[in-house]
Amino acid sequence: MLFGLPIIQIILFGFAMNNEIKNAKLLVCDYAQDEASIAITRKFEANNNFKLSKSILDYKQIEENFKQENLKLAIIFPVNFQNDLLHKNQAAIQIIADGSDPNTASTLQNYAASIIRDYQMSLTVGQTVPYSINTQVRMLYNPELKSAPTFVPGIMALVLMLICVLMTAVSIVREKEMGTMEILLVSPINPFLVIVAKAMPYFFNLAVILILSVTLLGMPIHGSLILLVLESALLIICSLSVGLLISNITNSQQAAMLIAMMGMMLPILLFTGFMFPLENMPIPLQMISNLVPSKWYFIIIKSIMLKGLGFAAVWKESLILLAMTVFLLLLSLKKFKTRLE
């Protein structure tokens, strides 16, 4: 812990703490299909901050693509874009961003405005009359760019997972220290029921978190509350399984607390995605982030609470979280029985 932890922290924070955004998925809706719109689109493609996901010709499909494709930004060129620019000396471009993450949305908006400004400057070289391209910005899901829609889902993932892992590990080790675990062994209680009993208080915590988020922070819940609770139950059981595994390898409350805090706090903060963009991290760290349950829970909760999506939109993330939960639960129960025997 003394020598290894600082090395791990330096490496992780050095590569993970990067607020620069790269390869953000971009959608282009080009009604103009002229030289000017194509030239600007190519500038976006050449910029490493953006990655062109697709091009469409129907404005009505934009929001649906934001929900399904995890898009970050959309650029809309109106009809007669080049004609307005050359003959009226001014034209407009609409920028639509995913406002569920205000910091990312504002940064990408500035990136896009800079690219458009660069093209505008290239037109004014040697011209007596300046050209003007006005950008109209629209923020989806969070028009006022409030911070709560970004941090509340992340804090939910952090609090639920960290508290569940920590308290489960410490409480089970405490029962072993006090000798009450032997009483559970000789009683006709299934180990799974022990986990269910441990999970019940955390559902009360979930209720408190949701009530405070809605009433005090103004966090909306546009999707199904039942689906949200079920997804949260998956994370709670998954976290309890991790806490049970930690209790199997420790014999004191101090050791269990240290491993739970240091072993879970750092991955949750770095690899959930609500503090630092995962797309900016090196490929090995992105692969590691896939092993952190809170990452998938964070994606699910944002989709339900902010975008109002149903199970059809988050079934892949739900399936991954369910697989993690089943694997960790079976492993923890097996180790639990072996340890107690």
Contacts in CASP RR format, 6 or more apart in sequence:
PFRMAT RR
TARGET T0000
AUTHOR 0000-0000-0000
METHOD contacts of the structure
MODEL  1
MLFGLPIIQIILFGFAMNNEIKNAKLLVCDYAQDEASIAITRKFEANNNF
KLSKSILDYKQIEENFKQENLKLAIIFPVNFQNDLLHKNQAAIQIIADGS
DPNTASTLQNYAASIIRDYQMSLTVGQTVPYSINTQVRMLYNPELKSAPT
FVPGIMALVLMLICVLMTAVSIVREKEMGTMEILLVSPINPFLVIVAKAM
PYFFNLAVILILSVTLLGMPIHGSLILLVLESALLIICSLSVGLLISNIT
NSQQAAMLIAMMGMMLPILLFTGFMFPLENMPIPLQMISNLVPSKWYFII
IKSIMLKGLGFAAVWKESLILLAMTVFLLLLSLKKFKTRLE
1 258 0 8 1.000
1 262 0 8 1.000
5 262 0 8 1.000
8 266 0 8 1.000
9 266 0 8 1.000
12 266 0 8 1.000
12 270 0 8 1.000
12 285 0 8 1.000
13 270 0 8 1.000
15 281 0 8 1.000
15 282 0 8 1.000
15 285 0 8 1.000
16 270 0 8 1.000
16 271 0 8 1.000
16 276 0 8 1.000
16 281 0 8 1.000
16 285 0 8 1.000
17 270 0 8 1.000
17 276 0 8 1.000
18 276 0 8 1.000
18 277 0 8 1.000
18 280 0 8 1.000
18 281 0 8 1.000
19 103 0 8 1.000
19 107 0 8 1.000
19 276 0 8 1.000
19 277 0 8 1.000
20 280 0 8 1.000
21 49 0 8 1.000
21 72 0 8 1.000
21 104 0 8 1.000
21 107 0 8 1.000
21 108 0 8 1.000
21 111 0 8 1.000
21 277 0 8 1.000
21 279 0 8 1.000
21 280 0 8 1.000
22 48 0 8 1.000
22 49 0 8 1.000
22 279 0 8 1.000
22 280 0 8 1.000
23 48 0 8 1.000
23 49 0 8 1.000
23 50 0 8 1.000
23 51 0 8 1.000
23 279 0 8 1.000
24 49 0 8 1.000
24 50 0 8 1.000
24 51 0 8 1.000
24 72 0 8 1.000
24 73 0 8 1.000
24 104 0 8 1.000
24 108 0 8 1.000
24 279 0 8 1.000
25 50 0 8 1.000
25 51 0 8 1.000
25 53 0 8 1.000
25 69 0 8 1.000
25 70 0 8 1.000
25 71 0 8 1.000
25 72 0 8 1.000
25 73 0 8 1.000
26 44 0 8 1.000
26 50 0 8 1.000
26 51 0 8 1.000
26 52 0 8 1.000
26 53 0 8 1.000
26 71 0 8 1.000
26 72 0 8 1.000
26 73 0 8 1.000
26 74 0 8 1.000
26 75 0 8 1.000
27 52 0 8 1.000
27 53 0 8 1.000
27 54 0 8 1.000
27 55 0 8 1.000
27 56 0 8 1.000
27 62 0 8 1.000
27 65 0 8 1.000
27 66 0 8 1.000
27 69 0 8 1.000
27 71 0 8 1.000
27 73 0 8 1.000
27 74 0 8 1.000
27 75 0 8 1.000
28 41 0 8 1.000
28 44 0 8 1.000
28 52 0 8 1.000
28 54 0 8 1.000
28 55 0 8 1.000
28 56 0 8 1.000
28 74 0 8 1.000
28 75 0 8 1.000
28 77 0 8 1.000
29 55 0 8 1.000
29 56 0 8 1.000
29 57 0 8 1.000
29 58 0 8 1.000
29 59 0 8 1.000
29 62 0 8 1.000
29 74 0 8 1.000
29 75 0 8 1.000
29 76 0 8 1.000
29 77 0 8 1.000
30 37 0 8 1.000
30 38 0 8 1.000
30 41 0 8 1.000
30 55 0 8 1.000
30 57 0 8 1.000
30 76 0 8 1.000
30 77 0 8 1.000
31 57 0 8 1.000
31 76 0 8 1.000
31 77 0 8 1.000
31 78 0 8 1.000
31 79 0 8 1.000
31 81 0 8 1.000
32 77 0 8 1.000
32 78 0 8 1.000
32 79 0 8 1.000
32 80 0 8 1.000
32 81 0 8 1.000
32 82 0 8 1.000
34 81 0 8 1.000
34 82 0 8 1.000
34 83 0 8 1.000
35 82 0 8 1.000
36 81 0 8 1.000
36 82 0 8 1.000
36 85 0 8 1.000
36 86 0 8 1.000
36 91 0 8 1.000
36 119 0 8 1.000
37 77 0 8 1.000
37 81 0 8 1.000
37 82 0 8 1.000
39 119 0 8 1.000
40 75 0 8 1.000
40 77 0 8 1.000
40 93 0 8 1.000
40 115 0 8 1.000
40 116 0 8 1.000
40 119 0 8 1.000
41 52 0 8 1.000
41 55 0 8 1.000
41 75 0 8 1.000
43 115 0 8 1.000
43 118 0 8 1.000
43 119 0 8 1.000
44 50 0 8 1.000
44 52 0 8 1.000
44 75 0 8 1.000
44 112 0 8 1.000
44 115 0 8 1.000
45 52 0 8 1.000
47 111 0 8 1.000
47 115 0 8 1.000
49 108 0 8 1.000
49 111 0 8 1.000
50 73 0 8 1.000
50 108 0 8 1.000
50 111 0 8 1.000
50 112 0 8 1.000
53 65 0 8 1.000
53 69 0 8 1.000
53 71 0 8 1.000
54 65 0 8 1.000
54 69 0 8 1.000
56 62 0 8 1.000
56 65 0 8 1.000
59 76 0 8 1.000
62 74 0 8 1.000
62 76 0 8 1.000
62 96 0 8 1.000
63 140 0 8 1.000
65 71 0 8 1.000
65 74 0 8 1.000
66 74 0 8 1.000
66 96 0 8 1.000
66 98 0 8 1.000
66 140 0 8 1.000
66 307 0 8 1.000
67 303 0 8 1.000
67 307 0 8 1.000
67 309 0 8 1.000
67 313 0 8 1.000
68 313 0 8 1.000
71 98 0 8 1.000
72 97 0 8 1.000
72 98 0 8 1.000
72 104 0 8 1.000
72 105 0 8 1.000
72 108 0 8 1.000
73 95 0 8 1.000
73 96 0 8 1.000
73 97 0 8 1.000
73 98 0 8 1.000
73 108 0 8 1.000
73 109 0 8 1.000
73 112 0 8 1.000
74 95 0 8 1.000
74 96 0 8 1.000
74 97 0 8 1.000
75 93 0 8 1.000
75 94 0 8 1.000
75 95 0 8 1.000
75 112 0 8 1.000
76 93 0 8 1.000
76 94 0 8 1.000
76 95 0 8 1.000
76 96 0 8 1.000
77 93 0 8 1.000
78 84 0 8 1.000
78 91 0 8 1.000
78 92 0 8 1.000
78 93 0 8 1.000
78 94 0 8 1.000
81 91 0 8 1.000
81 93 0 8 1.000
82 91 0 8 1.000
84 90 0 8 1.000
84 91 0 8 1.000
84 92 0 8 1.000
85 91 0 8 1.000
85 123 0 8 1.000
85 131 0 8 1.000
85 133 0 8 1.000
86 131 0 8 1.000
89 129 0 8 1.000
89 130 0 8 1.000
89 131 0 8 1.000
89 132 0 8 1.000
90 131 0 8 1.000
90 132 0 8 1.000
90 133 0 8 1.000
90 134 0 8 1.000
91 132 0 8 1.000
91 133 0 8 1.000
91 134 0 8 1.000
92 133 0 8 1.000
92 134 0 8 1.000
92 135 0 8 1.000
92 136 0 8 1.000
93 116 0 8 1.000
93 133 0 8 1.000
93 134 0 8 1.000
93 135 0 8 1.000
93 136 0 8 1.000
94 135 0 8 1.000
94 136 0 8 1.000
94 137 0 8 1.000
94 138 0 8 1.000
95 109 0 8 1.000
95 112 0 8 1.000
95 113 0 8 1.000
95 135 0 8 1.000
95 136 0 8 1.000
95 137 0 8 1.000
95 138 0 8 1.000
96 137 0 8 1.000
96 138 0 8 1.000
96 139 0 8 1.000
96 140 0 8 1.000
97 105 0 8 1.000
97 108 0 8 1.000
97 109 0 8 1.000
97 137 0 8 1.000
97 138 0 8 1.000
97 139 0 8 1.000
97 140 0 8 1.000
98 104 0 8 1.000
98 105 0 8 1.000
98 139 0 8 1.000
98 140 0 8 1.000
98 141 0 8 1.000
99 105 0 8 1.000
99 139 0 8 1.000
99 140 0 8 1.000
99 141 0 8 1.000
99 142 0 8 1.000
99 143 0 8 1.000
99 145 0 8 1.000
99 149 0 8 1.000
100 140 0 8 1.000
100 141 0 8 1.000
100 142 0 8 1.000
100 149 0 8 1.000
100 150 0 8 1.000
100 302 0 8 1.000
100 306 0 8 1.000
100 307 0 8 1.000
101 150 0 8 1.000
102 142 0 8 1.000
102 145 0 8 1.000
102 146 0 8 1.000
102 147 0 8 1.000
102 149 0 8 1.000
102 150 0 8 1.000
103 150 0 8 1.000
104 277 0 8 1.000
105 139 0 8 1.000
105 142 0 8 1.000
105 145 0 8 1.000
106 145 0 8 1.000
109 137 0 8 1.000
112 135 0 8 1.000
113 135 0 8 1.000
116 133 0 8 1.000
116 135 0 8 1.000
117 133 0 8 1.000
119 133 0 8 1.000
120 131 0 8 1.000
120 132 0 8 1.000
120 133 0 8 1.000
123 131 0 8 1.000
124 130 0 8 1.000
124 131 0 8 1.000
139 145 0 8 1.000
141 149 0 8 1.000
141 306 0 8 1.000
141 307 0 8 1.000
142 149 0 8 1.000
142 150 0 8 1.000
142 306 0 8 1.000
146 218 0 8 1.000
148 213 0 8 1.000
148 217 0 8 1.000
148 218 0 8 1.000
148 219 0 8 1.000
149 219 0 8 1.000
149 220 0 8 1.000
149 302 0 8 1.000
149 305 0 8 1.000
149 306 0 8 1.000
150 274 0 8 1.000
151 274 0 8 1.000
152 213 0 8 1.000
152 217 0 8 1.000
152 219 0 8 1.000
152 305 0 8 1.000
153 274 0 8 1.000
153 298 0 8 1.000
153 301 0 8 1.000
153 302 0 8 1.000
153 305 0 8 1.000
153 306 0 8 1.000
154 272 0 8 1.000
154 273 0 8 1.000
154 274 0 8 1.000
154 294 0 8 1.000
154 298 0 8 1.000
154 301 0 8 1.000
155 209 0 8 1.000
155 274 0 8 1.000
156 209 0 8 1.000
156 213 0 8 1.000
156 232 0 8 1.000
156 297 0 8 1.000
156 301 0 8 1.000
157 235 0 8 1.000
157 268 0 8 1.000
157 272 0 8 1.000
157 274 0 8 1.000
157 294 0 8 1.000
157 297 0 8 1.000
157 298 0 8 1.000
157 301 0 8 1.000
158 268 0 8 1.000
158 269 0 8 1.000
158 272 0 8 1.000
158 294 0 8 1.000
159 205 0 8 1.000
159 209 0 8 1.000
160 202 0 8 1.000
160 205 0 8 1.000
160 206 0 8 1.000
160 209 0 8 1.000
160 232 0 8 1.000
160 235 0 8 1.000
160 236 0 8 1.000
160 239 0 8 1.000
160 297 0 8 1.000
161 235 0 8 1.000
161 238 0 8 1.000
161 239 0 8 1.000
161 264 0 8 1.000
161 268 0 8 1.000
161 293 0 8 1.000
161 294 0 8 1.000
161 297 0 8 1.000
162 260 0 8 1.000
162 261 0 8 1.000
162 264 0 8 1.000
162 265 0 8 1.000
162 268 0 8 1.000
163 202 0 8 1.000
163 205 0 8 1.000
164 199 0 8 1.000
164 202 0 8 1.000
164 235 0 8 1.000
164 236 0 8 1.000
164 239 0 8 1.000
164 240 0 8 1.000
164 242 0 8 1.000
164 243 0 8 1.000
165 239 0 8 1.000
165 240 0 8 1.000
165 242 0 8 1.000
165 243 0 8 1.000
165 246 0 8 1.000
165 260 0 8 1.000
165 264 0 8 1.000
166 243 0 8 1.000
166 257 0 8 1.000
166 260 0 8 1.000
166 261 0 8 1.000
166 264 0 8 1.000
168 198 0 8 1.000
168 239 0 8 1.000
168 240 0 8 1.000
168 242 0 8 1.000
168 243 0 8 1.000
168 244 0 8 1.000
168 246 0 8 1.000
168 247 0 8 1.000
169 243 0 8 1.000
169 244 0 8 1.000
169 246 0 8 1.000
169 247 0 8 1.000
169 250 0 8 1.000
169 256 0 8 1.000
169 257 0 8 1.000
169 259 0 8 1.000
169 260 0 8 1.000
170 253 0 8 1.000
170 256 0 8 1.000
170 257 0 8 1.000
170 260 0 8 1.000
171 198 0 8 1.000
172 181 0 8 1.000
172 198 0 8 1.000
172 243 0 8 1.000
172 244 0 8 1.000
172 247 0 8 1.000
172 256 0 8 1.000
173 247 0 8 1.000
173 250 0 8 1.000
173 251 0 8 1.000
173 252 0 8 1.000
173 253 0 8 1.000
173 255 0 8 1.000
173 256 0 8 1.000
174 253 0 8 1.000
175 181 0 8 1.000
175 184 0 8 1.000
176 247 0 8 1.000
176 251 0 8 1.000
177 251 0 8 1.000
177 252 0 8 1.000
177 253 0 8 1.000
181 340 0 8 1.000
184 194 0 8 1.000
185 340 0 8 1.000
191 333 0 8 1.000
191 336 0 8 1.000
191 337 0 8 1.000
192 333 0 8 1.000
195 237 0 8 1.000
195 240 0 8 1.000
195 241 0 8 1.000
195 244 0 8 1.000
195 329 0 8 1.000
195 332 0 8 1.000
195 333 0 8 1.000
198 240 0 8 1.000
199 233 0 8 1.000
199 236 0 8 1.000
199 237 0 8 1.000
199 240 0 8 1.000
202 236 0 8 1.000
202 240 0 8 1.000
203 229 0 8 1.000
203 233 0 8 1.000
203 236 0 8 1.000
206 229 0 8 1.000
206 232 0 8 1.000
206 236 0 8 1.000
210 221 0 8 1.000
210 228 0 8 1.000
213 219 0 8 1.000
214 220 0 8 1.000
214 221 0 8 1.000
219 305 0 8 1.000
220 305 0 8 1.000
220 306 0 8 1.000
221 228 0 8 1.000
221 304 0 8 1.000
221 305 0 8 1.000
222 304 0 8 1.000
222 305 0 8 1.000
222 306 0 8 1.000
222 307 0 8 1.000
222 308 0 8 1.000
223 304 0 8 1.000
223 305 0 8 1.000
223 308 0 8 1.000
223 309 0 8 1.000
223 310 0 8 1.000
224 304 0 8 1.000
224 310 0 8 1.000
227 304 0 8 1.000
227 310 0 8 1.000
227 311 0 8 1.000
228 301 0 8 1.000
228 304 0 8 1.000
228 305 0 8 1.000
231 297 0 8 1.000
231 300 0 8 1.000
231 301 0 8 1.000
231 304 0 8 1.000
231 314 0 8 1.000
231 318 0 8 1.000
231 321 0 8 1.000
232 297 0 8 1.000
232 301 0 8 1.000
234 297 0 8 1.000
234 318 0 8 1.000
234 321 0 8 1.000
234 322 0 8 1.000
234 325 0 8 1.000
235 293 0 8 1.000
235 294 0 8 1.000
235 297 0 8 1.000
235 321 0 8 1.000
235 325 0 8 1.000
237 325 0 8 1.000
237 329 0 8 1.000
238 293 0 8 1.000
238 321 0 8 1.000
238 324 0 8 1.000
238 325 0 8 1.000
238 328 0 8 1.000
238 329 0 8 1.000
239 293 0 8 1.000
241 325 0 8 1.000
241 328 0 8 1.000
241 329 0 8 1.000
241 331 0 8 1.000
241 332 0 8 1.000
242 264 0 8 1.000
242 328 0 8 1.000
242 332 0 8 1.000
243 260 0 8 1.000
243 332 0 8 1.000
244 332 0 8 1.000
244 333 0 8 1.000
244 335 0 8 1.000
244 336 0 8 1.000
245 328 0 8 1.000
245 331 0 8 1.000
245 332 0 8 1.000
245 335 0 8 1.000
246 256 0 8 1.000
246 259 0 8 1.000
246 260 0 8 1.000
247 256 0 8 1.000
248 332 0 8 1.000
248 335 0 8 1.000
248 336 0 8 1.000
248 339 0 8 1.000
249 259 0 8 1.000
250 256 0 8 1.000
250 259 0 8 1.000
267 288 0 8 1.000
267 292 0 8 1.000
268 292 0 8 1.000
268 294 0 8 1.000
269 275 0 8 1.000
270 276 0 8 1.000
270 285 0 8 1.000
270 289 0 8 1.000
271 278 0 8 1.000
271 285 0 8 1.000
271 288 0 8 1.000
271 289 0 8 1.000
271 292 0 8 1.000
271 294 0 8 1.000
271 295 0 8 1.000
272 292 0 8 1.000
272 294 0 8 1.000
272 295 0 8 1.000
272 298 0 8 1.000
273 289 0 8 1.000
273 295 0 8 1.000
273 298 0 8 1.000
274 298 0 8 1.000
278 286 0 8 1.000
278 289 0 8 1.000
278 295 0 8 1.000
279 286 0 8 1.000
281 289 0 8 1.000
289 295 0 8 1.000
290 320 0 8 1.000
293 321 0 8 1.000
293 324 0 8 1.000
293 325 0 8 1.000
296 317 0 8 1.000
296 318 0 8 1.000
296 320 0 8 1.000
296 321 0 8 1.000
296 324 0 8 1.000
297 321 0 8 1.000
299 314 0 8 1.000
299 317 0 8 1.000
300 314 0 8 1.000
300 317 0 8 1.000
300 318 0 8 1.000
300 321 0 8 1.000
303 309 0 8 1.000
303 310 0 8 1.000
303 313 0 8 1.000
303 314 0 8 1.000
303 317 0 8 1.000
304 310 0 8 1.000
304 314 0 8 1.000
307 313 0 8 1.000
311 318 0 8 1.000
END
